[in-house]
């Protein structure tokens, strides 16, 4: 098993890749006292390794795909909500041995499976689960590799995001702006508007002349 020092190093290296205007500010590790209420439920050590490396972010800027690394306290809150949903008659597809490590504020989480260490992308309203990596170390290493290769970029809105996906989003935004903003008036429309104004001026002048001559 890879220890927390490796995760700490990988997290620090990732944070160093973020620009000053969009920092990835990580908090110190969560201590044993904070972890104690979860120790029996998460004996696999994978979730503990993460929070022994960092207790989330000191700011709320997005880190990865609009997700912000959450604190252990926030992860416990998400866990309590999941437990309550799981207790309902229809149940819940979020497994009790998954612990959140990041959230997007809209119900989507990145989670660690404490049984095998996999990093998962989990949505609250969709039972499709994406496996991002086989371990948090492998996930962080892949993020840095993709940054090196230009596959990922840091964006103010999304944090780390696929460069091609971001280009598509920006292209759609530009298309919407072009559709919504009025363009230059075509020449024939300008000519027609000028003729209408001239006719209006002549008509008003004729009315004034008629009025003056009949006074």
Sine and cosine of phi, psi and omega as CSV:
sin_phi,cos_phi,sin_psi,cos_psi,sin_omega,cos_omega
0.00,0.00,0.71,-0.70,0.05,-1.00
-0.97,0.24,0.71,-0.71,-0.08,-1.00
-1.00,0.06,0.08,-1.00,-0.11,-0.99
-0.92,0.40,-0.45,0.89,-0.01,-1.00
-0.87,0.50,-0.60,0.80,0.03,-1.00
-0.91,0.42,-0.68,0.74,0.04,-1.00
-0.91,0.42,-0.65,0.76,0.03,-1.00
-0.86,0.51,-0.68,0.73,0.00,-1.00
-0.90,0.44,-0.72,0.70,-0.01,-1.00
-0.90,0.44,-0.64,0.77,0.03,-1.00
-0.91,0.41,-0.67,0.74,0.02,-1.00
-0.90,0.44,-0.66,0.75,0.02,-1.00
-0.90,0.43,-0.63,0.77,0.03,-1.00
-0.91,0.41,-0.69,0.72,0.00,-1.00
-0.86,0.50,-0.58,0.81,-0.01,-1.00
-0.92,0.39,-0.29,0.96,-0.02,-1.00
-1.00,0.10,-0.22,0.98,-0.01,-1.00
-0.99,0.12,0.62,-0.79,-0.04,-1.00
-0.96,0.29,0.37,-0.93,-0.01,-1.00
-0.84,0.54,-0.54,0.84,-0.02,-1.00
-0.97,0.23,-0.18,0.98,0.05,-1.00
-0.61,-0.79,0.94,0.35,-0.11,-0.99
-0.96,0.26,0.52,-0.85,0.19,-0.98
-0.99,-0.17,1.00,-0.06,-0.10,-1.00
-1.00,-0.08,0.95,-0.31,-0.07,-1.00
-0.99,-0.10,0.61,-0.80,0.04,-1.00
-1.00,0.04,0.33,-0.94,0.06,-1.00
-0.88,0.47,0.20,-0.98,-0.03,-1.00
-0.88,0.48,0.41,-0.91,0.16,-0.99
-0.98,0.20,0.75,-0.66,-0.07,-1.00
-0.97,0.23,0.12,-0.99,-0.03,-1.00
-0.88,0.48,-0.60,0.80,0.00,-1.00
-0.89,0.46,-0.65,0.76,0.01,-1.00
-0.93,0.37,-0.55,0.84,-0.04,-1.00
-0.99,0.15,-0.40,0.92,-0.14,-0.99
-0.77,0.64,-0.68,0.73,-0.02,-1.00
-0.90,0.43,-0.29,0.96,-0.04,-1.00
-0.96,-0.28,-0.09,1.00,-0.14,-0.99
-0.86,0.51,-0.69,0.72,-0.04,-1.00
-0.94,0.35,-0.56,0.83,-0.05,-1.00
-0.97,0.23,-0.50,0.87,-0.05,-1.00
-0.85,-0.53,0.96,0.29,-0.05,-1.00
-0.99,0.13,-0.13,0.99,-0.10,-1.00
-0.93,0.37,-0.36,0.93,0.05,-1.00
1.00,0.00,-0.27,0.96,-0.06,-1.00
-0.95,0.33,-0.73,0.69,0.03,-1.00
-0.92,0.40,-0.63,0.78,0.01,-1.00
-0.89,0.45,-0.62,0.79,0.00,-1.00
-0.85,0.52,-0.65,0.76,-0.03,-1.00
-0.89,0.46,-0.78,0.63,-0.08,-1.00
-0.98,0.21,-0.20,0.98,0.18,-0.98
-0.99,0.16,-0.14,0.99,0.05,-1.00
-0.98,-0.17,-0.60,0.80,0.02,-1.00
-0.35,-0.94,0.51,-0.86,0.09,-1.00
-0.97,-0.26,0.69,0.73,0.07,-1.00
1.00,0.03,-0.34,-0.94,-0.09,-1.00
-0.98,-0.20,0.51,-0.86,0.08,-1.00
-1.00,0.05,-0.19,0.98,0.10,-0.99
-0.81,-0.59,0.08,-1.00,-0.06,-1.00
-0.94,-0.35,0.30,0.95,0.03,-1.00
-0.95,0.32,0.61,-0.79,-0.01,-1.00
-0.89,0.45,0.65,-0.76,0.00,-1.00
-0.98,-0.21,-0.75,0.66,-0.06,-1.00
-0.64,-0.76,0.90,-0.43,0.11,-0.99
0.78,0.62,0.76,0.64,-0.01,-1.00
0.95,0.30,-0.07,1.00,0.00,-1.00
-1.00,0.07,0.60,-0.80,0.12,-0.99
-0.94,-0.34,0.68,-0.74,0.05,-1.00
-0.89,0.45,0.80,-0.60,-0.08,-1.00
-1.00,-0.08,0.35,-0.94,0.05,-1.00
-0.98,0.18,0.24,-0.97,0.05,-1.00
-0.89,0.46,-0.59,0.81,0.05,-1.00
-0.88,0.47,-0.69,0.72,0.03,-1.00
-0.92,0.40,-0.60,0.80,0.04,-1.00
-0.90,0.44,-0.62,0.78,0.04,-1.00
-0.91,0.41,-0.62,0.78,0.05,-1.00
-0.89,0.45,-0.69,0.72,0.05,-1.00
-0.89,0.46,-0.61,0.80,0.02,-1.00
-0.90,0.44,-0.67,0.74,0.01,-1.00
-0.90,0.43,-0.64,0.77,0.03,-1.00
-0.90,0.44,-0.70,0.71,0.01,-1.00
-0.89,0.46,-0.64,0.76,0.02,-1.00
-0.89,0.46,-0.65,0.76,0.00,-1.00
-0.90,0.43,-0.66,0.75,0.02,-1.00
-0.92,0.38,-0.64,0.77,-0.02,-1.00
-0.89,0.45,-0.48,0.88,-0.02,-1.00
-0.98,0.22,-0.21,0.98,0.02,-1.00
-0.96,0.29,0.35,-0.94,-0.10,-0.99
-0.82,0.57,-0.61,0.79,-0.03,-1.00
-0.98,0.18,-0.16,0.99,0.04,-1.00
0.96,0.28,-0.29,-0.96,-0.07,-1.00
-0.38,-0.92,0.63,-0.78,-0.03,-1.00
-0.99,0.11,-0.20,0.98,0.06,-1.00
-0.97,0.25,0.87,-0.48,-0.11,-0.99
-0.96,0.27,0.52,-0.86,-0.04,-1.00
-0.93,0.37,-0.26,0.97,0.01,-1.00
-0.99,-0.15,0.26,0.97,0.12,-0.99
-0.98,-0.18,0.71,-0.71,0.02,-1.00
-0.81,-0.58,0.74,-0.67,-0.03,-1.00
-0.93,0.38,0.62,-0.78,0.13,-0.99
-0.85,-0.53,-0.21,0.98,0.01,-1.00
-0.41,-0.91,0.47,-0.88,-0.02,-1.00
-0.58,-0.82,0.46,-0.89,0.01,-1.00
-0.97,-0.23,0.05,1.00,0.01,-1.00
0.99,0.15,-0.03,1.00,-0.01,-1.00
-0.83,-0.56,0.33,0.94,0.07,-1.00
0.99,-0.17,-0.07,1.00,0.05,-1.00
-1.00,-0.09,0.64,-0.76,-0.02,-1.00
-0.71,-0.70,0.47,-0.88,0.30,-0.95
-0.98,-0.18,0.73,-0.69,-0.14,-0.99
-0.71,-0.70,0.41,-0.91,0.12,-0.99
-0.96,-0.29,0.76,-0.65,0.13,-0.99
-0.99,0.12,0.93,-0.37,-0.11,-0.99
-0.95,0.32,-0.23,0.97,0.01,-1.00
-0.98,0.19,-0.57,0.82,-0.06,-1.00
-0.74,-0.67,-0.08,1.00,0.08,-1.00
1.00,0.02,0.00,1.00,-0.02,-1.00
-0.90,0.44,0.56,-0.83,0.11,-0.99
-0.99,-0.16,0.80,-0.60,-0.14,-0.99
-0.86,-0.51,0.54,-0.84,0.17,-0.99
-0.97,-0.24,0.88,-0.48,-0.17,-0.98
-0.80,-0.60,0.77,-0.64,0.07,-1.00
-0.96,-0.29,0.58,-0.81,-0.05,-1.00
-0.95,0.30,-0.37,0.93,-0.09,-1.00
-0.89,-0.46,0.33,0.94,-0.05,-1.00
-0.51,-0.86,0.84,-0.53,-0.07,-1.00
-0.99,0.13,0.13,0.99,0.09,-1.00
-0.99,0.16,0.82,-0.57,-0.04,-1.00
-0.92,-0.38,0.78,-0.62,0.09,-1.00
-0.99,-0.15,0.78,-0.63,0.10,-0.99
-1.00,0.02,0.92,-0.40,-0.05,-1.00
-0.99,0.11,-0.52,0.86,-0.01,-1.00
-0.20,-0.98,0.29,-0.96,-0.02,-1.00
-0.99,0.14,-0.17,0.98,0.04,-1.00
-0.33,-0.94,0.35,-0.93,0.05,-1.00
-0.89,0.45,-0.54,0.84,0.04,-1.00
-0.90,0.43,-0.71,0.71,0.00,-1.00
-0.90,0.44,-0.59,0.81,0.01,-1.00
-0.91,0.41,-0.75,0.66,0.00,-1.00
-0.89,0.45,-0.63,0.77,0.03,-1.00
-0.90,0.44,-0.61,0.79,0.00,-1.00
-0.93,0.36,-0.57,0.82,0.06,-1.00
-0.88,0.47,-0.69,0.72,0.00,-1.00
-0.93,0.37,-0.62,0.78,0.02,-1.00
-0.90,0.45,-0.69,0.73,0.01,-1.00
-0.92,0.39,-0.53,0.85,0.12,-0.99
-0.90,0.43,-0.70,0.71,0.01,-1.00
-0.86,0.51,-0.62,0.78,-0.08,-1.00
-1.00,0.03,-0.04,1.00,0.01,-1.00
0.99,0.17,0.11,0.99,0.04,-1.00
-0.93,0.36,-0.62,0.79,0.05,-1.00
-0.94,-0.34,0.49,-0.87,0.13,-0.99
-0.70,-0.71,0.29,-0.96,0.08,-1.00
-0.99,-0.12,0.82,-0.58,-0.02,-1.00
-0.84,-0.54,0.57,-0.82,-0.06,-1.00
-0.90,0.44,-0.51,0.86,-0.04,-1.00
-1.00,0.04,-0.61,0.79,-0.17,-0.99
-0.95,-0.31,-0.27,0.96,-0.20,-0.98
0.97,0.25,-0.64,-0.77,0.07,-1.00
-0.94,0.35,0.79,-0.61,-0.02,-1.00
-0.54,-0.84,0.49,-0.87,0.06,-1.00
-0.85,0.52,0.79,-0.62,-0.09,-1.00
-0.88,0.48,-0.65,0.76,0.00,-1.00
-0.92,0.39,-0.62,0.78,0.03,-1.00
-0.90,0.43,-0.68,0.74,0.02,-1.00
-0.90,0.45,-0.65,0.76,0.03,-1.00
-0.87,0.49,-0.64,0.77,0.04,-1.00
-0.91,0.41,-0.65,0.76,0.04,-1.00
-0.89,0.46,-0.71,0.71,-0.02,-1.00
-0.91,0.40,-0.59,0.81,0.04,-1.00
-0.90,0.43,-0.65,0.76,0.02,-1.00
-0.92,0.38,-0.62,0.79,0.06,-1.00
-0.88,0.47,-0.69,0.72,-0.02,-1.00
-0.91,0.42,-0.62,0.79,0.03,-1.00
-0.91,0.42,-0.63,0.77,0.04,-1.00
-0.91,0.41,-0.67,0.75,0.03,-1.00
-0.88,0.48,-0.69,0.72,-0.01,-1.00
-0.90,0.43,-0.55,0.83,-0.01,-1.00
-0.96,0.26,-0.60,0.80,-0.09,-1.00
-0.99,0.11,-0.49,0.87,-0.03,-1.00
-1.00,0.06,0.73,-0.69,0.02,-1.00
-0.91,0.41,0.70,-0.71,0.02,-1.00
-1.00,0.03,0.00,-1.00,0.02,-1.00
-0.90,0.44,0.58,-0.82,-0.02,-1.00
-0.93,0.36,0.78,-0.63,0.04,-1.00
-0.87,0.50,0.44,-0.90,-0.06,-1.00
-0.85,0.53,-0.69,0.72,-0.03,-1.00
-0.89,0.45,-0.54,0.84,0.05,-1.00
-0.94,0.34,-0.62,0.78,0.04,-1.00
-0.89,0.46,-0.69,0.72,0.01,-1.00
-0.89,0.46,-0.70,0.71,0.00,-1.00
-0.89,0.46,-0.65,0.76,0.02,-1.00
-0.91,0.42,-0.65,0.76,0.02,-1.00
-0.89,0.46,-0.69,0.72,0.02,-1.00
-0.88,0.47,-0.68,0.74,0.01,-1.00
-0.89,0.46,-0.66,0.75,0.01,-1.00
-0.91,0.41,-0.66,0.75,0.03,-1.00
-0.89,0.45,-0.69,0.72,0.03,-1.00
-0.87,0.50,-0.67,0.74,0.00,-1.00
-0.90,0.44,-0.67,0.74,0.02,-1.00
-0.89,0.45,-0.71,0.71,0.01,-1.00
-0.89,0.46,-0.67,0.74,-0.01,-1.00
-0.89,0.45,-0.70,0.72,0.01,-1.00
-0.90,0.44,-0.65,0.76,0.02,-1.00
-0.89,0.45,-0.64,0.77,0.01,-1.00
-0.91,0.42,-0.64,0.77,0.03,-1.00
-0.90,0.44,-0.69,0.73,0.01,-1.00
-0.89,0.45,-0.70,0.72,0.01,-1.00
-0.87,0.49,-0.69,0.72,0.00,-1.00
-0.89,0.46,-0.66,0.75,0.00,-1.00
-0.90,0.43,-0.70,0.72,-0.04,-1.00
-0.92,0.39,-0.63,0.78,-0.03,-1.00
-0.95,0.31,-0.38,0.92,-0.04,-1.00
-0.98,-0.18,0.11,0.99,0.02,-1.00
-0.97,0.26,0.00,0.00,0.00,0.00
